[in-house]
Amino acid sequence: MSETLATASYIGATILFILCLGGLSNAETSRRGNLYGIIGMALAVVATIFGPHVSAAGLAWIIAAMLVGGSVGIYASR
């Protein structure tokens, strides 16, 4: 992924995060706000993983951190 595309993805994710906060401020729009947050985070993660400055060693650290964070999140949600 080129640097320009990664930057555009980060800007798009930022906009989605702002829309997420606005959507979560009202009970009627919270479902849409949650969806904006999910899409924004997925876009940011994909842009980071396929970004121009990530090496194989960096990718291993990203995957390890996602596994640890996901495990803690699953444990905390129960």
C-alpha positions as CSV (number, residue, x, y, z in Angstrom):
1,M,0.0,0.0,0.0
2,S,1.4,3.4,-0.9
3,E,2.0,6.1,1.6
4,T,-0.7,8.3,0.1
5,L,-3.3,5.5,0.3
6,A,-2.4,4.8,3.9
7,T,-2.7,8.4,4.8
8,A,-6.1,8.7,3.1
9,S,-7.2,5.6,5.0
10,Y,-6.2,7.1,8.3
11,I,-8.1,10.3,7.5
12,G,-11.2,8.2,6.6
13,A,-10.8,6.3,9.8
14,T,-10.6,9.5,11.8
15,I,-13.8,10.8,10.2
16,L,-15.5,7.6,11.0
17,F,-14.4,7.8,14.7
18,I,-15.8,11.3,14.9
19,L,-19.1,10.2,13.4
20,C,-19.0,7.3,15.9
21,L,-18.8,9.6,18.9
22,G,-21.6,11.7,17.5
23,G,-23.8,8.6,16.9
24,L,-23.1,7.2,20.4
25,S,-24.4,10.4,22.0
26,N,-28.0,9.5,21.3
27,A,-29.8,6.3,22.1
28,E,-31.7,6.3,18.8
29,T,-28.5,6.6,16.7
30,S,-26.2,4.4,18.8
31,R,-26.4,1.4,16.5
32,R,-25.2,3.5,13.5
33,G,-22.5,5.1,15.7
34,N,-21.3,1.7,16.7
35,L,-21.1,0.6,13.1
36,Y,-19.1,3.7,12.2
37,G,-16.6,2.8,15.0
38,I,-16.3,-0.8,13.8
39,I,-15.7,0.3,10.2
40,G,-13.2,3.0,11.3
41,M,-11.2,0.6,13.4
42,A,-11.1,-2.0,10.7
43,L,-9.9,0.5,8.2
44,A,-7.2,1.8,10.5
45,V,-6.0,-1.8,11.3
46,V,-5.9,-2.8,7.6
47,A,-4.0,0.5,6.7
48,T,-1.5,-0.2,9.5
49,I,-0.9,-3.9,8.6
50,F,-0.6,-3.2,4.9
51,G,1.2,0.1,5.3
52,P,4.5,0.9,3.7
53,H,6.6,1.0,6.9
54,V,5.6,-2.4,8.4
55,S,8.3,-5.1,8.3
56,A,7.8,-8.8,8.9
57,A,8.9,-8.4,12.5
58,G,6.5,-5.5,13.0
59,L,3.7,-7.6,11.6
60,A,4.4,-10.3,14.1
61,W,4.2,-7.7,16.9
62,I,0.9,-6.4,15.6
63,I,-0.6,-9.8,15.4
64,A,0.6,-10.7,18.9
65,A,-0.8,-7.5,20.3
66,M,-4.2,-8.1,18.6
67,L,-4.3,-11.7,20.1
68,V,-3.5,-10.4,23.6
69,G,-5.9,-7.5,23.4
70,G,-8.7,-9.8,21.9
71,S,-8.2,-12.3,24.6
72,V,-8.4,-9.7,27.4
73,G,-11.5,-8.2,25.7
74,I,-13.2,-11.6,25.5
75,Y,-12.3,-12.3,29.2
76,A,-13.5,-8.9,30.3
77,S,-16.8,-9.2,28.5
78,R,-17.9,-12.3,30.4
